[in-house]
Amino acid sequence: MIGIISAMQDELAALLTIVTDQKKLVLGQRTYYQGKLNKQEVVLVFSNWGKVAAAITTTQLIAHFNPKEIIFTGVAGAIDPTLAIGDLVLANSLVQHDMDASPLFKKHEIPLIGKSSFTPPKNKLLQDCIAAFQASYFTHISKEEAKEFNIKLPTVVMGLIASGDQFISDVQTQNQLKNQLPNLSCVEMEGAAVAQVCEAYETPYQVIRIISDKANDNAPIDFPKFTQKIASKYAKGILEKYCN
């Protein structure tokens, strides 16, 4: 079984339409949708926003369903200036940018576990599925939808993702993050928490993020429209192939 998590319902809406034999189970005020994606057993759940919500959801998912791996997918704000709306970042490292227990520990280091970042295991199959999605992009996203958000053929990168309980929407905070984490690709609010829980339970994991904004003064966009029209179709296009 594969566990699939997203922070918002719209981010997985398209994927839910093709999951068969669905059963619902409510645990900890989350609804877990169990079923089949092609021939693969899956369970989908919306974590809600933030690191605590993501950690609760991931812990419950592992404890109750014992998935062989967990994939988190959703939107993020770009920090790397070369990234544009619609680009995709597959995490090769994750950090909690708001973790600071200094001077007892170094900034970003998680107290008592001796780690400041988390590294997902390599997953060539997922990388290949993302590449295939990129190659057939306009069979998943219409040119009209792409034009609405000024998306051309998206770039796919593997990079550092930072998580924190903060919506980054100003240049000053963005520049602070760039100075602290020079190789940072994007920011969001859940991925590093999912990673920490998965590593504690020795469960393989991946974090996929679609760039929805530039994490600056122009960051607010119509998120429901973007997640429904764009991000949801990324999740469907990539994970439908992954579960073949």
Backbone bond lengths (Angstrom), bond angles and torsions (degrees), N, CA, C in turn:
res aa  C-N    CA-C-N  psi(-1)  N-CA   C-N-CA  omega(-1)  CA-C   N-CA-C  phi
1 M - - - 1.465 - - 1.519 110.28 -
2 I 1.328 115.27 140.45 1.460 121.94 176.40 1.519 108.94 -110.56
3 G 1.321 116.90 130.40 1.455 121.62 174.68 1.519 109.90 -92.93
4 I 1.320 116.51 132.55 1.464 122.13 -179.37 1.524 107.96 -124.28
5 I 1.328 115.96 122.74 1.465 121.53 -175.58 1.520 109.56 -121.60
6 S 1.312 115.97 143.99 1.453 121.80 168.68 1.523 107.70 -145.37
7 A 1.332 116.27 156.25 1.457 120.10 -176.90 1.518 112.66 -78.44
8 M 1.336 116.95 -25.83 1.462 121.63 -174.12 1.520 110.49 -126.91
9 Q 1.329 116.03 144.55 1.450 120.90 -178.29 1.530 112.01 -61.66
10 D 1.328 117.32 -39.61 1.461 119.81 -178.28 1.527 112.16 -61.25
11 E 1.339 117.60 -27.17 1.457 120.52 -176.66 1.530 112.82 -68.94
12 L 1.316 116.94 -23.12 1.465 120.94 179.76 1.525 112.54 -116.65
13 A 1.327 117.52 8.37 1.468 120.79 -174.01 1.524 112.09 -59.33
14 A 1.342 117.88 -45.46 1.458 120.47 -178.19 1.525 111.08 -66.75
15 L 1.321 116.77 -36.92 1.459 120.58 179.95 1.527 111.15 -65.80
16 L 1.312 116.13 -39.45 1.470 119.46 179.82 1.526 112.67 -61.49
17 T 1.324 117.30 -26.83 1.469 119.61 -177.97 1.521 112.39 -70.16
18 I 1.334 118.16 -18.05 1.466 120.03 -178.92 1.528 112.95 -111.91
19 V 1.325 117.43 3.73 1.468 120.68 174.26 1.525 108.04 -82.21
20 T 1.322 116.76 122.16 1.461 122.01 -176.73 1.527 111.02 -98.20
21 D 1.331 115.00 168.14 1.476 122.45 178.34 1.528 111.21 52.70
22 Q 1.331 116.16 43.46 1.458 120.00 -173.97 1.521 112.84 -70.91
23 K 1.325 114.39 138.12 1.454 122.83 171.01 1.524 107.12 -129.92
24 K 1.321 117.11 141.88 1.451 121.29 -179.32 1.526 110.16 -110.10
25 L 1.314 115.41 140.16 1.454 121.17 175.95 1.518 107.81 -138.91
26 V 1.329 116.44 126.24 1.459 121.67 179.78 1.526 109.08 -98.50
27 L 1.330 116.00 121.37 1.458 122.64 178.31 1.524 108.07 -138.00
28 G 1.330 117.05 129.24 1.457 119.55 177.59 1.513 113.44 56.91
29 Q 1.338 116.59 36.56 1.468 123.72 179.42 1.529 112.46 64.44
30 R 1.332 117.05 21.45 1.465 122.54 171.51 1.522 108.33 -116.58
31 T 1.332 116.12 143.87 1.457 120.68 174.92 1.521 108.69 -100.57
32 Y 1.325 116.22 120.73 1.456 122.89 178.87 1.527 108.02 -100.60
33 Y 1.332 115.70 124.67 1.462 122.08 -178.68 1.527 108.40 -102.69
34 Q 1.308 116.17 107.25 1.460 121.18 -178.09 1.524 109.19 -101.44
35 G 1.341 117.09 138.58 1.456 120.46 179.92 1.511 111.28 -179.79
36 K 1.336 116.11 -155.29 1.459 121.84 -179.06 1.522 110.58 -121.53
37 L 1.304 115.56 134.08 1.461 122.72 171.75 1.516 105.22 -113.10
38 N 1.330 115.73 106.72 1.460 120.72 -164.98 1.531 107.67 57.63
39 K 1.315 119.23 -122.37 1.466 120.45 179.73 1.520 112.62 -100.80
40 Q 1.321 116.63 4.51 1.458 121.41 -175.34 1.530 110.93 -94.80
41 E 1.309 116.74 128.86 1.462 120.83 172.77 1.524 108.61 -70.11
42 V 1.338 116.09 131.27 1.459 121.14 -179.38 1.521 109.98 -136.09
43 V 1.314 115.20 160.21 1.460 121.43 169.06 1.520 107.03 -136.88
44 L 1.332 116.33 126.57 1.459 122.75 -177.80 1.522 109.26 -111.50
45 V 1.334 115.85 143.94 1.460 119.62 179.75 1.523 109.77 -153.85
46 F 1.320 116.05 146.48 1.462 123.17 174.42 1.522 107.24 -97.63
47 S 1.324 116.41 121.74 1.462 119.95 -172.86 1.513 113.40 -80.86
48 N 1.327 117.82 -22.29 1.463 124.13 -164.13 1.525 108.67 76.75
49 W 1.334 116.61 171.45 1.470 121.37 -169.92 1.521 112.20 -83.42
50 G 1.329 115.99 145.92 1.451 121.61 169.74 1.516 113.82 101.48
51 K 1.349 114.33 162.09 1.461 120.49 -174.69 1.527 112.96 -67.46
52 V 1.318 117.52 -40.17 1.463 119.61 -179.28 1.532 110.20 -65.32
53 A 1.326 116.64 -45.99 1.459 120.50 178.72 1.524 110.99 -59.68
54 A 1.340 116.40 -42.50 1.460 120.45 179.97 1.529 111.22 -65.88
55 A 1.326 116.51 -39.93 1.464 119.99 -179.96 1.530 111.31 -66.41
56 I 1.330 116.78 -41.84 1.465 120.42 177.22 1.529 110.07 -58.84
57 T 1.327 115.83 -48.56 1.458 121.28 -176.53 1.520 111.48 -63.59
58 T 1.326 116.61 -44.98 1.456 120.95 -178.52 1.524 111.46 -64.83
59 T 1.330 116.56 -42.46 1.465 120.65 178.76 1.521 110.87 -61.28
60 Q 1.328 116.61 -46.09 1.466 120.65 179.87 1.533 110.70 -64.60
61 L 1.308 116.43 -41.11 1.463 121.20 179.93 1.525 110.89 -60.00
62 I 1.320 116.37 -46.27 1.464 120.35 179.97 1.522 111.09 -67.58
63 A 1.322 116.95 -45.60 1.465 120.93 -175.31 1.527 112.33 -65.34
64 H 1.330 116.82 -37.96 1.468 119.18 -174.87 1.524 113.16 -91.30
65 F 1.347 117.22 -38.21 1.471 120.03 -171.98 1.530 113.62 -106.24
66 N 1.322 118.02 -17.40 1.466 122.64 178.73 1.527 111.90 49.71
67 P 1.342 118.25 56.70 1.466 120.12 -179.53 1.526 111.93 -68.82
68 K 1.324 115.85 153.88 1.467 119.29 177.61 1.521 111.07 -76.37
69 E 1.333 116.63 -21.57 1.457 121.75 174.64 1.517 109.25 -161.54
70 I 1.331 115.12 161.95 1.460 121.79 178.18 1.519 108.62 -126.27
71 I 1.332 115.69 135.88 1.461 121.96 175.78 1.519 108.24 -120.97
72 F 1.320 116.00 124.41 1.464 120.76 175.01 1.521 107.80 -103.33
73 T 1.309 117.16 131.85 1.455 121.05 178.85 1.518 110.05 -134.68
74 G 1.333 116.26 143.65 1.459 120.02 179.69 1.518 111.48 172.01
75 V 1.321 115.86 -169.40 1.465 120.95 -175.58 1.525 110.99 -94.48
76 A 1.332 115.01 163.72 1.466 121.53 179.58 1.517 109.78 -154.42
77 G 1.332 115.43 163.47 1.456 121.79 175.28 1.519 110.48 -99.58
78 A 1.315 116.95 133.22 1.466 121.51 -178.52 1.523 111.40 -72.79
79 I 1.314 116.05 137.33 1.461 122.93 168.33 1.525 109.60 -108.59
80 D 1.308 116.31 -41.35 1.472 120.94 173.75 1.532 108.46 -62.38
81 P 1.332 117.99 119.55 1.474 120.33 -175.79 1.527 113.82 -65.85
82 T 1.328 117.67 -15.14 1.466 119.22 179.28 1.528 112.30 -81.40
83 L 1.330 117.31 -11.02 1.461 120.68 -179.91 1.533 110.10 -84.69
84 A 1.322 115.07 143.61 1.460 121.58 -179.72 1.523 109.48 -123.79
85 I 1.329 115.39 164.83 1.461 120.49 176.99 1.530 109.07 -57.63
86 G 1.329 115.33 131.79 1.451 121.46 -177.97 1.510 113.94 98.01
87 D 1.340 118.75 -16.60 1.464 120.91 176.98 1.525 110.17 -68.31
88 L 1.311 115.74 160.86 1.462 120.68 -175.04 1.520 109.81 -124.37
89 V 1.332 115.68 135.33 1.461 122.02 177.54 1.523 108.78 -118.42
90 L 1.332 115.79 122.55 1.457 121.93 171.28 1.520 106.75 -100.15
91 A 1.322 116.92 122.03 1.470 120.49 -173.74 1.521 111.61 -65.88
92 N 1.338 115.91 129.42 1.457 119.37 164.77 1.520 110.82 -108.49
93 S 1.347 115.91 -4.18 1.451 122.51 174.65 1.523 108.21 -162.60
94 L 1.339 116.13 147.28 1.469 120.71 179.33 1.524 109.41 -136.38
95 V 1.328 115.85 141.93 1.459 122.02 -179.48 1.521 109.04 -139.24
96 Q 1.341 116.42 150.65 1.467 121.45 173.81 1.538 107.17 -92.53
97 H 1.322 116.42 104.33 1.470 118.79 -173.01 1.516 113.27 -70.58
98 D 1.333 117.93 -17.79 1.464 119.93 179.57 1.525 112.53 -100.50
99 M 1.323 118.25 9.87 1.461 121.15 175.63 1.530 108.74 -83.90
100 D 1.330 116.41 118.00 1.460 120.81 -179.12 1.522 109.52 -149.65
101 A 1.329 116.26 95.71 1.458 122.11 177.27 1.526 110.41 -106.18
102 S 1.335 116.32 26.43 1.468 120.16 177.75 1.538 109.45 -70.74
103 P 1.324 118.32 149.50 1.467 127.13 8.45 1.526 114.33 -88.71
104 L 1.338 117.74 3.24 1.462 118.92 -178.92 1.521 112.00 -68.13
105 F 1.331 115.48 -33.28 1.454 121.38 178.40 1.522 108.33 -136.79
106 K 1.317 116.63 161.06 1.452 120.63 176.38 1.524 109.90 -66.16
107 K 1.321 116.33 150.73 1.456 120.63 177.08 1.528 109.39 -56.46
108 H 1.317 115.89 136.65 1.468 126.32 -179.25 1.532 113.62 81.57
109 E 1.341 117.48 -13.75 1.470 118.51 179.94 1.525 110.24 -74.26
110 I 1.340 115.85 132.71 1.469 120.84 177.55 1.523 108.05 -77.66
111 P 1.331 118.80 118.87 1.465 119.98 -177.40 1.521 113.07 -54.65
112 L 1.315 113.93 134.81 1.465 125.23 171.27 1.520 115.23 78.33
113 I 1.338 118.57 -9.51 1.466 117.77 176.29 1.526 111.49 -109.24
114 G 1.332 117.01 -5.65 1.450 120.56 172.70 1.514 115.09 68.08
115 K 1.335 117.24 26.84 1.457 120.50 179.98 1.519 109.81 -131.55
116 S 1.325 115.89 141.05 1.464 119.97 174.68 1.519 111.23 -111.75
117 S 1.331 117.34 -9.55 1.457 120.64 178.05 1.519 110.00 -147.30
118 F 1.323 114.68 163.48 1.460 121.66 -178.93 1.524 108.70 -126.77
119 T 1.318 115.84 137.55 1.461 121.48 -176.24 1.524 109.86 -116.41
120 P 1.333 118.38 112.67 1.465 119.97 177.72 1.533 110.23 -64.47
121 P 1.334 117.24 150.12 1.464 118.95 175.32 1.522 110.45 -66.24
122 K 1.321 116.41 150.80 1.462 119.90 178.10 1.529 109.63 -65.78
123 N 1.326 115.67 139.69 1.460 120.83 -178.80 1.525 107.78 -139.17
124 K 1.344 115.49 90.09 1.460 119.96 -175.80 1.517 112.02 -64.82
125 L 1.344 117.18 -35.42 1.460 119.64 179.91 1.524 110.34 -61.20
126 L 1.326 117.25 -44.66 1.462 119.76 179.16 1.526 110.55 -64.92
127 Q 1.311 117.15 -40.52 1.466 120.03 177.23 1.526 110.95 -60.13
128 D 1.330 116.42 -41.75 1.464 120.73 179.02 1.528 111.10 -64.87
129 C 1.328 116.95 -38.24 1.466 120.91 179.68 1.530 110.62 -67.87
130 I 1.314 116.67 -37.81 1.465 120.46 176.39 1.526 110.21 -65.50
131 A 1.338 116.55 -41.93 1.467 120.37 178.10 1.526 110.77 -63.58
132 A 1.326 117.01 -39.12 1.467 120.56 178.65 1.523 110.78 -67.05
133 F 1.321 116.80 -37.53 1.464 120.65 176.72 1.526 110.22 -62.98
134 Q 1.328 115.84 -44.57 1.469 119.98 179.20 1.528 110.80 -61.35
135 A 1.338 116.22 -41.57 1.464 120.66 -177.34 1.528 112.31 -66.51
136 S 1.332 116.83 -27.65 1.476 121.38 -178.99 1.525 110.96 -113.71
137 Y 1.341 116.16 30.38 1.458 122.58 -169.37 1.524 113.19 -51.06
138 F 1.335 117.10 -46.78 1.460 119.14 -172.56 1.525 113.56 -81.99
139 T 1.328 117.06 7.27 1.468 120.02 165.85 1.527 110.42 -90.69
140 H 1.331 115.81 -13.73 1.469 121.42 179.65 1.538 111.23 -103.94
141 I 1.308 115.93 -40.75 1.461 123.23 -179.60 1.525 107.84 -115.87
142 S 1.317 116.63 124.38 1.467 118.14 -179.59 1.527 109.73 -69.85
143 K 1.317 116.00 156.03 1.460 120.25 178.66 1.526 111.37 -63.76
144 E 1.326 116.35 -30.52 1.473 120.59 177.44 1.527 110.21 -67.39
145 E 1.344 116.42 -43.52 1.464 119.91 178.05 1.520 110.78 -64.29
146 A 1.318 116.95 -43.46 1.464 120.34 179.30 1.528 110.92 -61.94
147 K 1.319 116.56 -42.32 1.461 120.71 -178.91 1.525 111.00 -64.35
148 E 1.327 116.93 -35.45 1.463 120.94 -179.51 1.529 111.80 -57.93
149 F 1.351 115.54 -33.86 1.466 120.04 -179.68 1.531 112.04 -108.73
150 N 1.337 115.46 16.03 1.461 121.69 177.33 1.525 112.02 57.64
151 I 1.334 116.18 40.46 1.465 121.89 179.56 1.521 109.24 -98.11
152 K 1.317 114.98 128.85 1.453 120.69 169.03 1.531 106.49 -100.09
153 L 1.309 119.26 -160.15 1.463 119.00 177.12 1.523 108.36 -63.78
154 P 1.332 118.25 121.06 1.458 119.95 -172.08 1.521 112.75 -71.25
155 T 1.321 114.14 150.91 1.459 122.20 172.53 1.519 108.77 -88.00
156 V 1.325 117.17 145.64 1.457 122.89 174.55 1.518 108.23 -117.66
157 V 1.334 116.42 126.43 1.463 120.19 178.82 1.525 109.61 -131.76
158 M 1.323 114.78 154.93 1.462 121.28 168.18 1.520 106.44 -103.29
159 G 1.322 117.28 127.00 1.450 117.48 -173.82 1.512 114.28 -160.03
160 L 1.320 114.05 -179.40 1.459 123.10 178.86 1.524 109.53 -80.67
161 I 1.334 115.56 129.31 1.461 122.49 176.83 1.527 108.30 -116.65
162 A 1.327 116.34 133.02 1.462 121.33 179.09 1.525 110.09 -110.98
163 S 1.334 115.33 136.15 1.461 121.83 -179.81 1.516 110.40 -115.78
164 G 1.327 116.14 144.05 1.453 120.77 176.20 1.508 110.68 -166.52
165 D 1.312 116.62 157.35 1.465 121.26 180.00 1.519 109.74 -83.50
166 Q 1.319 114.35 62.79 1.466 121.04 -176.29 1.523 108.34 -159.44
167 F 1.328 116.81 130.76 1.462 120.65 174.19 1.520 107.39 -86.75
168 I 1.317 116.78 114.34 1.462 121.44 -176.26 1.526 108.92 -82.76
169 S 1.327 115.71 116.76 1.470 119.03 -176.21 1.521 112.42 -145.01
170 D 1.338 116.88 24.58 1.459 118.69 176.48 1.516 109.76 -142.87
171 V 1.309 115.97 150.43 1.460 122.50 -174.23 1.525 111.65 -65.40
172 Q 1.331 117.76 -35.98 1.461 120.66 -178.32 1.525 111.15 -61.04
173 T 1.341 116.84 -48.34 1.469 120.11 179.27 1.517 110.62 -66.28
174 Q 1.319 116.39 -38.29 1.457 120.92 177.94 1.532 110.41 -59.87
175 N 1.317 117.29 -44.22 1.460 120.63 179.65 1.526 112.14 -66.62
176 Q 1.325 116.98 -35.68 1.463 120.11 175.91 1.523 110.75 -61.76
177 L 1.319 116.33 -42.53 1.464 120.31 178.90 1.519 111.17 -65.66
178 K 1.329 117.11 -40.05 1.461 120.60 177.36 1.523 111.04 -60.54
179 N 1.337 117.12 -39.97 1.458 120.79 -179.95 1.525 111.68 -68.71
180 Q 1.332 116.14 -38.73 1.462 120.74 -179.48 1.525 112.31 -74.03
181 L 1.343 115.20 -36.46 1.466 121.21 -174.06 1.532 108.10 -133.23
182 P 1.329 117.25 80.52 1.472 120.46 -172.33 1.526 114.46 -58.89
183 N 1.331 118.66 -26.60 1.461 121.20 -177.87 1.525 112.96 -95.55
184 L 1.327 117.26 13.58 1.459 121.38 -174.42 1.530 111.97 -67.44
185 S 1.333 115.83 130.37 1.467 121.36 177.63 1.521 111.78 -89.11
186 C 1.342 116.99 -50.00 1.462 119.46 -174.10 1.513 111.06 -157.08
187 V 1.330 115.20 167.86 1.464 122.02 -179.25 1.521 109.89 -125.36
188 E 1.321 115.08 147.72 1.457 123.01 176.66 1.524 107.95 -155.34
189 M 1.342 118.48 -161.96 1.458 119.82 -170.36 1.533 115.15 -127.89
190 E 1.342 118.26 6.81 1.470 118.68 -173.85 1.526 116.12 -137.79
191 G 1.325 118.52 -33.36 1.460 121.57 -164.54 1.512 115.79 -54.90
192 A 1.340 118.09 -45.59 1.460 120.42 -177.16 1.522 111.85 -68.40
193 A 1.334 117.22 -28.98 1.460 120.37 175.68 1.522 110.60 -68.94
194 V 1.331 116.34 -42.38 1.467 120.39 175.03 1.523 110.08 -59.28
195 A 1.328 116.00 -43.93 1.461 120.89 -179.88 1.529 111.54 -61.00
196 Q 1.328 116.99 -43.31 1.466 119.98 -178.47 1.525 111.37 -63.38
197 V 1.325 116.65 -42.74 1.464 119.83 178.80 1.522 110.38 -66.05
198 C 1.327 116.86 -45.52 1.469 120.00 -178.76 1.521 111.34 -60.84
199 E 1.323 117.56 -40.94 1.456 119.11 179.11 1.526 111.80 -68.00
200 A 1.329 116.86 -33.98 1.466 119.43 176.96 1.522 111.25 -64.11
201 Y 1.339 116.74 -33.92 1.470 121.57 -179.14 1.534 112.16 -98.20
202 E 1.324 117.18 5.88 1.464 122.67 179.34 1.527 111.44 55.38
203 T 1.327 114.71 42.97 1.461 122.29 178.01 1.523 109.16 -107.59
204 P 1.331 118.97 122.10 1.472 120.43 177.59 1.530 111.16 -58.57
205 Y 1.327 116.63 149.10 1.464 120.48 -176.16 1.511 110.11 -151.52
206 Q 1.333 115.22 159.67 1.452 123.40 174.05 1.523 107.74 -142.19
207 V 1.328 116.84 150.32 1.464 122.14 177.19 1.525 107.89 -128.04
208 I 1.332 115.63 120.47 1.458 123.24 179.31 1.523 107.91 -113.67
209 R 1.327 117.25 129.21 1.464 120.54 179.78 1.525 111.16 -128.54
210 I 1.326 115.23 135.22 1.459 122.54 176.16 1.523 107.85 -103.09
211 I 1.323 116.98 128.73 1.461 120.97 -177.96 1.530 109.70 -72.77
212 S 1.334 115.22 119.74 1.469 121.34 -179.32 1.520 112.67 -106.95
213 D 1.348 116.70 -16.46 1.461 120.27 -177.19 1.516 108.67 -163.61
214 K 1.327 115.50 176.36 1.460 121.73 -176.35 1.531 113.28 -98.49
215 A 1.339 117.48 7.70 1.468 122.18 178.07 1.524 112.12 55.21
216 N 1.335 116.58 37.05 1.470 120.25 -179.61 1.522 109.46 -131.50
217 D 1.317 117.57 -159.79 1.467 120.42 -176.16 1.521 112.65 -64.60
218 N 1.327 117.18 -16.36 1.462 121.57 177.76 1.526 111.87 -102.26
219 A 1.346 116.79 17.70 1.454 121.08 -172.88 1.528 114.32 -63.13
220 P 1.342 120.43 -43.75 1.463 118.31 -174.76 1.532 111.89 -61.48
221 I 1.318 115.93 124.69 1.455 121.89 172.87 1.515 107.31 -130.52
222 D 1.312 116.91 -176.87 1.457 120.49 176.75 1.527 107.81 -79.74
223 F 1.352 116.46 86.51 1.456 120.15 -175.07 1.524 113.19 -62.06
224 P 1.332 119.77 -44.05 1.467 117.82 177.64 1.525 112.93 -56.25
225 K 1.335 116.15 -41.14 1.470 119.22 179.50 1.524 110.75 -67.76
226 F 1.339 117.06 -43.07 1.463 120.14 -179.19 1.529 111.31 -65.28
227 T 1.330 116.91 -44.97 1.460 118.94 -178.13 1.527 111.52 -67.21
228 Q 1.328 117.18 -37.00 1.456 120.38 -179.09 1.524 111.82 -73.54
229 K 1.326 116.90 -46.00 1.461 120.65 -174.30 1.524 113.43 -82.74
230 I 1.335 117.07 -28.94 1.459 120.29 -172.67 1.536 112.08 -117.92
231 A 1.325 117.39 -66.30 1.464 120.50 -171.45 1.527 112.54 -59.88
232 S 1.326 116.99 -40.71 1.460 120.42 179.97 1.523 111.53 -59.99
233 K 1.320 116.68 -34.92 1.468 120.49 -178.53 1.525 111.35 -76.95
234 Y 1.331 117.67 -26.16 1.467 120.04 171.73 1.530 108.94 -63.21
235 A 1.332 116.44 -50.15 1.463 120.01 -178.62 1.519 110.90 -58.43
236 K 1.323 116.85 -44.83 1.464 120.48 -179.98 1.524 110.97 -64.09
237 G 1.322 117.25 -48.61 1.453 120.36 -175.78 1.514 113.40 -63.74
238 I 1.323 116.56 -39.65 1.469 120.41 -178.42 1.524 111.54 -77.32
239 L 1.323 117.30 -48.63 1.462 120.25 -171.73 1.522 112.81 -78.96
240 E 1.323 117.89 -25.86 1.465 119.84 174.07 1.532 109.45 -62.55
241 K 1.321 116.36 -42.18 1.469 120.32 177.92 1.534 110.79 -70.78
242 Y 1.322 116.80 -39.62 1.455 121.64 -178.63 1.533 111.42 -61.04
243 C 1.313 116.26 -32.36 1.474 120.65 -176.28 1.524 113.04 -93.84
244 N 1.319 118.39 11.56 1.470 120.93 175.99 1.525 111.28 -64.66
